[in-house]
Each structure stands twice: as structure tokens, then as C-alpha cells.
């Protein structure tokens, strides 16, 4: 770590209050002048959001917890409010959320809350040290912002690989003019799990950081990569000889995602915090129409999701409506959310989340009548039925961006490999000790096109903070999208939310290794 850069960043944070000052001046004459995440422009935009005047105040406590995963499986982890998933937050579009985070994690662990998918004011985005100071152990921080876009969202930390613990929970922003007709809702949270069972996320990152070339090679001298870990985080333990392939999968080929669909061998795949042998259950009535809000809170696993014996009608992705599509199954990457409608049949039906490329699954149940517990390893035929990917969806008329040529095109080249574990964007590995280096500069009011060019042999779910982009000309509005190996995906967004925003792979281990970039508004 460069201690000089670290001191410079922390000094800047102190001067800026809750946001990072523009990194320009006589010591860095080539660095562009950037808008502060808490500047006057940010406040002006916040005032223009359609606020109702209602304020929802609550507390969120991050602390060690022993979580019950069902089937006699317990795990020591870190959790919000001692449960997995954390308690759902539900508000109406235009309401102000006032959430006080209390960090009761072991000292010296810092943390934060990122409100994934929400277009909110920049200094509330929860990314230390870019938008706020890290919340130190024993300290509190209050997030306050207007959530003016209805949809299915969730929240999690943006420090290290904490997202691979139990620190996540749903955030549902209801539409006061909801156009859909349905009888009930069920929020479904998917997660890949190992914390407190086979190791910790820090153990996993330490092993992966050695790369393929360093596996089982005592004294190989493989270089540990630059990390996006915040400077105040303690270092991960080194993966010792003989344990260097404890977490890594040997093979994870997928016809949907390529030869490497994921790298971490998780002992459990959870649906609403429960293992498949003791599943979460939705009790309903035949003929009722239910809205499923599906959230992938996992760190390294995409899930193919199906409800045995049923068709699913896709209505939204990443909070925004799409033209309805009837499918048998969905592919949901880390960070993605899908809303679907389903009309329930009579009986007991498995809701299966197949870990793509890993040949294991999670299961929950829909019970509307009599019947026994399905085999936890059941594979409904719907998993191999009709599937529509996000790139095939069309945004609804009200959600589609106005047609116009981009004012700016930014090439986002995704680079790196498992061999060296050198994941990066445009050849630059993000370093939290120097966060404003190599920014992707945009100007307020412009239409920006991002060309994701994946030069790697692995797929990446690319997530943009503070905005939603449109896939192609009339495609779905999203904040997280799959970019397949050796492929290109073009998206466009309007630069209408000034500040400094992260763009990163939502594979927790890729982003921690450096596949992040700063999208910053010029001053």
C-alpha cells in the first residue's frame, strides 16, 4: 500500500465532510477537476426529485451473528439485525429514507451501505472513500435520500468482500400508481453461501488472489494483486500451502455463460436464507396471481430460476418495466433483479435456483395444496425451457430513453484472467487508496454510451451506480448487465445525476481485485 496516497485520501475526506474532494491542484496537475459527491449540483438535483414529504426512519445494525440456515445448519457470520436476509425495507416512491447504520462489527472493521440500483444523491451512495468516510467499528452513519423510482432493489456494504456475508436485505419501492394487477407478492433473495461453514470471504479472496499460476506451488512467488480493499481494512490472510485450492472450483462450464461460469465452491445455495433440505415456503391459493420479486445477492453465482409446473411472465428487470414476456426460466446474475407474475396451480411446487455451471441448486417451495416435500436436488423441466435474456427484452414505452445520438462514447474494456487474477477496466486496476486516478469523465446533461468490450475468457455482470442504462436502442433499462466472454455490449444513459459513481463487475472477488472504475462528472 502507498501510505502517502492513503494519507492524502483521508485528508481529503476530512476536508470534504461526507464526500471526496476533487483531486486536482498543484500536486496533481494532470487530474481533471471533478464534481464533489456532496456539491451544490447534487443538492439541486435532489430538490427536483418527486418527494412526497413522508420520511421513513429506521436503524440498521451490522454485527456478528449466528444465523440459522435451516436443516440444522448454523453459521457464524456478520448480518444486518441478526438475520438472513436482513429485514426488508418497503417504502413508496418519493418517500425519504432515513436509515441510521450502526457498525457493531469487530474492531477495526469498517463498513457502509450501498443502496443497489437506486438513483439517489451522490453522497448517500455508500462507497468509502469515494462518497463518504468509512463507518468505523462502534460508530454510526445516517443515510438520508429520496427514492423516487419504484422498483425492486436491495442494499449491502461496499467495503471489501463483505457482500459475501449475511449483510444484505431487500429494498422495495412501491409504485403508488401500480399498473400491474396481482393478488400477492413474494420477495425471493438468492445467495451463494460459505461464510462460517468452510471459511470466510476473506479466506476465499486470499486464495483466488494467488491466481491459477500460484495454486499448490510452495514458494512460487506469485504476486498478490493490487486490491480495491479500503486502506483501513485489515489484510486478508494468505492462503497457505495445502489449502490453496480449498475454495476454487475445478470446472464450471455453462452453455449460457461460457467455460467459466464461476470460481468459488459454495457448500450451500440459499433462497431467503434457507438451505434446500429445509426450504422457505410460500403458502398460497390455487388461481391466485403472485408477483415474485427475485434478487440475486450472491457474490460469484448466476442462477437459472424456474418454478416447477408454471410459466413466468417477466414484467420488470432492475426495477424498470419491460414489455411482458412469458418464459419457463430466468437467468439472474449477481446484482440483477427480475419481477415476474405467476398464476398458481394446485399442489406443492419447487422454486429452484440452479447455480449456473456449478451443477448444484437452492430450492424453496410454493404450497397451494397437499403434497410432500420434493427432492432437494429436483430439476424441473422448466429449467431447460424457454428463456429470454435481458438483451432480448424491450423497455416499456414509459421507461424507454428518448431516441438520440450519444454525445459521448466511452470504451470500457474488461481485462484480466484467473491465471494472474489481474481483473481491471481499460487496463487499470482500481485502488481505493487512489480512487480518482483514471476516471471516466462525463458531463451533466449529456447522453453517454458505454461500450463494454470483454477481452477476458469469463463473463462479468457490470453494475453502474446512481443511474440506469438502456441496452441497445430500445432494450431493457438496467443497472446491471451480463457481458459474455469475448463479446461487446453497448448501453446508454443520461448523465442526469451529478457526482462520482462506481462502475464495476458485481462478482465480489473480481471487483475487489480491481475490476472497478470511477464514472465522474466534470466540474
Helices and strands as residue ranges (DSSP letters): H 3-16, H 40-48, E 55-70, E 73-80, E 86-92, E 95-104, E 114-116, G 122-124, E 140-147, E 151-156, G 162-164, E 168-174, E 184-193, H 201-209, G 212-214, E 268-271, G 276-278, E 281-283, E 289-296, E 303-307, E 312-317, E 320-327, E 330-332, E 337-343, E 348-355, E 360-367, G 381-384, G 390-392, G 397-399, E 408-415, E 424-425, G 432-434, E 440-442, E 447-454, E 460-464, E 469-471, E 477-478, E 480-483, E 488-494, E 500-505, H 508-513, E 516-521
